[in-house]
Amino acid sequence: MSANLNPSELPDSQAGGGNALATSKQMVYVFLSVWVRLGLLPHVLELRVSPVWTGIMGYTWEISKVIWLGDLNYHLTTSRNDAQEQLVQRNDWQALFEKDQLRIEQKAGRVFTGWKEGRIYFPPTYKYLANSDNYVVNVAKSREIKCNPA
């Protein structure tokens, strides 16, 4: 695939975010798309996608879910004590999600423009402080703490 994608050829919702669709492939129950920041796009060379077709004649069905993969590196915008009280004592997931930096940025239209996240039915999986039961909830405090790889 050529690395010479022209942002003006992308729909407005794709070009406005500073990213370009490098490639995509639809397979049975899976639609994979690879997005690249426009500044990095010239470094994407010889990109190949090889589908593995399954089912009768490789028939594909309607896609209904999208799963974003990657280390987005967002945190909570609340104090450690407040987050613990909400999460551990009250199990108030909705209040905790409202303090999620990714959700705040998305609502402001700065990331994932045009995307809508489905209802979440499980507790968040934020990073814990090393050797503790405490979540990392503050960017400044988390930078002071040395994290050990799992």
C-alpha positions as CSV (number, residue, x, y, z in Angstrom):
1,M,0.0,0.0,0.0
2,S,1.2,3.5,-0.8
3,A,2.0,5.8,2.1
4,N,0.7,8.7,0.0
5,L,-2.8,9.0,1.4
6,N,-4.3,12.5,0.9
7,P,-6.2,13.8,3.9
8,S,-8.5,15.8,1.6
9,E,-9.8,12.5,0.2
10,L,-10.9,11.3,3.6
11,P,-14.3,12.2,5.1
12,D,-14.3,15.2,7.3
13,S,-14.7,13.2,10.5
14,Q,-11.5,11.2,9.6
15,A,-9.3,14.1,8.3
16,G,-10.1,16.5,11.2
17,G,-8.5,14.3,13.9
18,G,-5.1,14.4,12.3
19,N,-5.2,10.7,11.5
20,A,-5.5,8.7,8.3
21,L,-6.9,5.3,7.6
22,A,-3.8,3.3,6.5
23,T,-5.6,0.1,5.7
24,S,-8.7,-1.9,6.5
25,K,-10.0,-5.4,6.0
26,Q,-13.4,-6.9,6.6
27,M,-13.5,-10.6,7.5
28,V,-16.1,-12.9,9.1
29,Y,-17.2,-11.2,12.3
30,V,-14.2,-8.9,12.3
31,F,-13.5,-5.5,10.7
32,L,-9.9,-4.4,11.2
33,S,-8.8,-0.9,10.5
34,V,-5.3,0.6,11.1
35,W,-5.1,4.3,11.7
36,V,-1.9,6.3,11.6
37,R,-1.2,9.9,12.8
38,L,-0.7,12.0,9.6
39,G,2.8,13.0,10.6
40,L,3.8,9.3,10.8
41,L,2.1,8.2,7.6
42,P,5.2,8.7,5.4
43,H,6.9,6.1,7.5
44,V,4.3,3.4,6.8
45,L,5.6,1.4,3.9
46,E,4.7,-1.9,2.3
47,L,1.6,-2.4,4.5
48,R,-0.1,-5.7,3.9
49,V,-3.3,-7.3,5.1
50,S,-3.9,-11.0,4.6
51,P,-7.4,-12.2,5.6
52,V,-8.2,-15.8,6.5
53,W,-11.6,-16.5,5.0
54,T,-13.9,-18.9,6.9
55,G,-17.4,-20.1,6.5
56,I,-19.2,-20.9,3.3
57,M,-17.4,-19.1,0.5
58,G,-16.0,-16.6,3.0
59,Y,-19.4,-15.0,3.6
60,T,-19.2,-12.0,5.9
61,W,-21.9,-10.8,8.2
62,E,-22.8,-7.3,9.4
63,I,-20.3,-5.8,11.8
64,S,-21.9,-4.5,15.0
65,K,-19.0,-3.9,17.5
66,V,-15.7,-2.1,17.3
67,I,-12.9,-2.8,19.8
68,W,-10.2,-0.2,20.1
69,L,-6.8,-1.6,20.9
70,G,-3.8,0.2,22.2
71,D,-2.2,2.0,25.1
72,L,-4.2,5.2,25.2
73,N,-2.5,6.3,28.4
74,Y,-5.5,8.2,30.0
75,H,-6.0,8.5,33.7
76,L,-8.7,9.7,36.2
77,T,-9.0,13.4,37.0
78,T,-9.7,12.9,40.7
79,S,-7.9,12.5,43.9
80,R,-6.8,9.0,45.0
81,N,-9.1,9.1,48.1
82,D,-12.2,10.2,46.1
83,A,-11.7,7.4,43.5
84,Q,-11.2,4.7,46.2
85,E,-14.3,5.8,48.0
86,Q,-16.4,5.8,44.8
87,L,-15.0,2.5,43.4
88,V,-14.5,0.4,46.5
89,Q,-17.2,1.5,49.0
90,R,-20.1,2.5,46.7
91,N,-19.3,0.7,43.5
92,D,-20.4,3.9,41.8
93,W,-18.9,3.2,38.4
94,Q,-20.8,5.9,36.5
95,A,-19.4,8.7,38.8
96,L,-15.9,7.2,38.3
97,F,-16.3,7.0,34.5
98,E,-17.3,10.7,34.5
99,K,-13.8,11.5,35.8
100,D,-12.1,9.4,33.1
101,Q,-9.8,11.7,31.0
102,L,-10.6,9.8,27.8
103,R,-14.3,10.4,28.2
104,I,-13.8,14.0,29.0
105,E,-11.6,14.5,25.9
106,Q,-14.2,12.7,23.8
107,K,-17.1,14.8,25.1
108,A,-15.0,17.9,24.2
109,G,-14.6,16.6,20.7
110,R,-10.8,16.3,20.9
111,V,-10.6,12.5,20.4
112,F,-12.7,9.7,18.8
113,T,-14.9,12.3,17.1
114,G,-18.2,10.7,15.9
115,W,-17.7,7.5,17.9
116,K,-20.1,6.4,20.7
117,E,-19.1,4.1,23.4
118,G,-21.6,1.4,24.5
119,R,-22.7,1.0,28.1
120,I,-20.0,-0.5,30.3
121,Y,-21.2,-3.2,32.7
122,F,-17.9,-3.9,34.6
123,P,-15.6,-2.0,36.8
124,P,-12.8,0.0,35.2
125,T,-9.4,-1.6,34.8
126,Y,-7.1,1.3,35.7
127,K,-3.5,0.8,36.7
128,Y,-2.7,0.0,40.4
129,L,0.1,1.6,42.3
130,A,3.0,-0.9,42.6
131,N,2.6,-3.3,45.5
132,S,-0.7,-1.8,46.6
133,D,-4.5,-1.9,46.3
134,N,-4.6,1.8,45.3
135,Y,-5.4,2.9,41.7
136,V,-3.2,5.4,39.9
137,V,-5.7,8.2,39.5
138,N,-3.6,11.3,39.3
139,V,-1.1,12.0,36.4
140,A,1.2,14.1,38.5
141,K,1.3,11.6,41.3
142,S,1.7,8.6,38.9
143,R,4.7,10.2,37.3
144,E,6.4,10.4,40.7
145,I,5.9,6.6,41.2
146,K,8.2,4.2,39.5
147,C,6.0,1.4,38.0
148,N,7.3,-2.1,37.8
149,P,6.3,-4.1,34.7
150,A,3.8,-6.8,35.4
